[in-house]
Amino acid sequence: MIDIPEELIATQTMFRGAAGKAFTDALPGLAARYLREWGLRTDGAPMYGMCALVLPVVREADGLPGALKLQLLDEESAGEAWALRVWGEAGAGTVALLRHDPETGAMLLERLDESRPLSAVPDAREAVGVLAEVLARLVAVPAPQGLRTLGEMVARMLEETPRALAVLADERERRLVADCAAAVREVAGEPGDRLLHWDLHYDNVLAGRAGTDRAHAWVALDPKPLAGDPGFELFPALDNRFDPAEILWRFDALSEALGPACDRERARAWTLGRVLQNVLWHSREGTHTLAPDHAEIARRLLGRS
């Protein structure tokens, strides 16, 4: 039997209600099924994030270490295996997908060193440089046809913006969010066609492959893939390891590293779009103010700080 972490149960129940509770209740049986059907044995304590249970495993046939990832299949996770295959075929530096069950979303992934995330690199600017190199490889790959698109997402965001503006308590924040929406409207007609990760922060890049060049020694994982403009990818690197004095430096370093694929002004608009997106998410949960770091990112990019 697999012990399901209480924190994962609590998170799934909080954010997904009955569906999340049903998912965590089913996890022991689901884990046992794939351990048996895929010829695996556990090889360490379970790991987890907000959305998934990850079991370190060894493949019994050849002793290959791996990671069995189990998560609730939804709009975000449905494209993960597909994107990993596309990036893998392009040599883009993502975690290798070894097996996948499209019915449940279960995946057997290569084992990386979870004790060495990019977030553990002490020098934040060095970490930004590594993340920029990883990101440049990812967005060089065209998105496959049929993947959800940034264009569809942005249309829904702009439709929802008036509702979110109405619940913000502070007039200055309403103006800030309205300006974010205005910036997004300017670029919404050209949403892009690159394969995006959407959640590339420093904990989603792990040290994994010895004997490769510096950039390829770092491996991206846990994508929430969609087709869109590379400028939509910069926000997590600004918000994680947050430092207001570094916002513009990081933004410039990331956009420059992406080269011609990332126009700076478009990237500014799409990053403001990520601020808008977070406002919409939080307003649905009853929050009536902006997260301070998100507000500061928007102000800096709009030249107000």
N, C-alpha and C positions, 0 to 999 in steps of 0.2 A: 504494500500500500504506500502511496505517495502522500506525504503530509502537505496540505495546501496552506501556504502562509496566510495567517489571519489578515495581514495588511492587504493582500490581494483580494481576499473575500470582501473586506470592508470597502475597498475602492470600487470594485465591480458592482457591489450592491448600491453604493452611493450614486454612481454615475449612470448605471444601466438598470437599476431597479430589479424587477423579477427576472429579466433576461440575464442580468449579471449574476444573480444568485444561482439560477439554474446552470449557468456555465461553470461556475466554481464547484457546484455540487457534482457535476459530471466529470470534472477533471481527473479524479483518481481512476475511474474506469477508462477514460480516454487515454491516459498515460499508459495504463496496463495494456490496452489494445495495441498501441504502436510499438511499445517495447517488445511485445510478442510478434506482431506481424512483420516488423522491420528488423527483427533479430538484434535487439539492442539490450544492453544492461546499463543500469545507472552507475555513475562514476563521480558522485559528489552531491553536495546539498543542492536542493532546488534554488533557482534564482527567479526573480520576478521584477516586473515593472508595474506600471499602472494597468496595462492591458493584457499581459501575457505571462505564462509560466514557462520557464526554460529549464530543462533538465540536462545536466552534463551526462553524456552517455558514451559508450564504446560499442562499436559494431562488432558483434561476436564473430562474424565470418573472418575478419582480417585485423581486428584490434584497432581500427581507425577511430580516433576520438571525434565526437560530434556533439551537437546541441539539439535537443528535441524541443521545438517551440510550439506551444499550444496556445491559441488565442481565439476569442470569439470572432467568428467571421462576420464582417460588416463592410460598409462602403470603403473604409480606410484600409482595412487589412486585405480585402479581396484581391487587390492588384499587387501585393507584395512579392509573391513568388514569381509572378510574370515579370515584374521589373528586375528582380534579381537575375532571372535567366537572361534577359536582354543585356543587362550590364555585364553579366558574366561572359557572354559571347563576345562582347566588345572589349573585354579586358579592362574594365573601368575601375576595378579595385573595390568591389563590394564582397561581402561575405558569400561564400560559395553555397549554393543550394544543392543538396545531395538527393533529397527525396521530397515529394510534396503530395498531399492528398487534397485535391480541390474541393471535395465534399465538405471537409471540416476546416480546411486551412492549415492543418498540421504540417510542419516542415522539419526536416532533418537538415541542419546547417553544419558547416565546418566549425570546429572548436577554435575560438580565438582566446586571447588572454584577457579575461574580464577584469583582472587586477591592474591592467595598464590602459585605462581610457585616456584620451587626449586631454581631458579635464585635469589629469594629474600632472601634466607638464607645468612646472612652476612659472615659467615665463609666458605670460598671456599673449604677448605678441608672437612668440614662437608658435604657440598653439594656433593662433589665427592664421599664420603662414601655412601650417600643415593643413588646416581645414580648407583653406583656399585652394591648395593643390588637389585635395580630394574632390572638392566641389567642381573644379574645372574639368576633371575627368568624367564626372557624372553627367554634367550638362552638355558635354560634347556629343552625347548619344541622343539620336532622335527618339521621340516617344513612339511606341507602337500604336497603330490604329486601334481604336476601341477603348483606350484608356480614358478615364474621366479627365475632363479638361479644366484648366484655369478659367477659360471663358465662361463655362457653365457655372462655375463656382462664383465668379465675380458678378454675373447677372443676378444671382440670388442675393449676394451681399448687398448690392446697391438697392434692390427692392426692399430689403429689410432695414436699411439705414434709417429711414424716418422714424420707425418704431424705437430703435435704440437711442436716437437723439432725444426723443421725447422723455426717456426715463433717466437721462443724465441730470444730476442735480446741479452741477456747476455750469454757469454760462460760458466761462472760458474753455471748459472741456468740451462743451457742445460745439463751440467754434472750431476747436482743434480737430475734432472728429469730422465735422463737416468739411474741413479743408482736406483731410485725408481722403474722404469720399470724392471730393472734386478732383484730386490728383489721380485717383483710380479711374474716374470716368474718362480722363484724357488718354489713357492707354488701353482701356477695356476693349477697344475694337481690334487690337493686335495682341492677343493673349500669349502667343508663342507656341512652339511645337517641340521643345526639348523635354527629355525625361527628367523630371524633378523628384528630389527626395522628399522635400517639404518639411523635414524635421531634423536637418543636419546640424546638431549641436555637438558640443565637445564630448558628451558621454555616449554619443552614437558613432564615435570613431574609436576603434580599438587597435592597439598594437597586435599584429598577428603573424606576419610572415617574415621570418629572418632570411637574410641572404638576398634581399631585393633592394632596389634603390630607395632613397629616403622616403619619397612620397608613397611608393607602393608598400612600404612596411606598415602603413596605416590603412585600416580597412573600415569602410562604412557599413553600417547595419541599420535595421529597423526603419526602412523607408515607409512613407505614406504616399505612394507615388501618384503623380498626375502629369499631364502634358501641359507645358506652359513656358513662360519667360524666365530665364535664369535669374533675373532680378528679384523674383519672388522667393529666392532661396537665402537671402542674406540676413533676414531678421533674427533667426535663432542665434547666430554668431554674435550679434549685437546685444541680445537680451541675456544670454547665458554668460556667466562670469562678468556680470554687469559692472561697467565702470563708465560713468557719464563723460569723463574726460577723454575716453577712448572711442566714443561712438563714431565720430567722423573719421578718425584714423582707420578704424576697422572697416567702415563702409567703403572708404577709398581703396584700402588694400584688397578687399574682397572683389570689388567691382573691377579693379585693374587686373587682378589675377585671371579673371574670366575672359579678358581680352575683348575682341570684336563681338563676341556672343552677348556681351552685357553692356548696353548703353547706360551711362551713369544717370542721366535724367530719368530714363525709364525705370532703372533700378530704384531710384529714390521714390518714384510713384508706387512701385510694387511693394516696397518696404513699408510705406505709409498704408498700403492696402493690408499688410499683415497686422498693423496696429488696429485698423478698422475691423478686421476679422476677429481679433481677440476681444474687442469691445462688444461685438455682436454675440460672441459666445458667452461672455460674462453677463451681459444684460439679460440673456435668457434665463440665467440662474438667479436673477434678482439683484445683481450688483448695479449700483447707481453712480459709480465713479470709475475712472481709469486707473489701472495699475500704475504706480508712480514711475516705474522704469519705462513702461510703454509710452506714457505721456512725454517723458524726457526724450526718448528716441524721436518721437514725432516733432517735438519742438526743435531739436537740433537739426533734423533734416529740413525743416521749414525755415531755418535761420532765425529762430526766436529765443535762443539761449546763448 
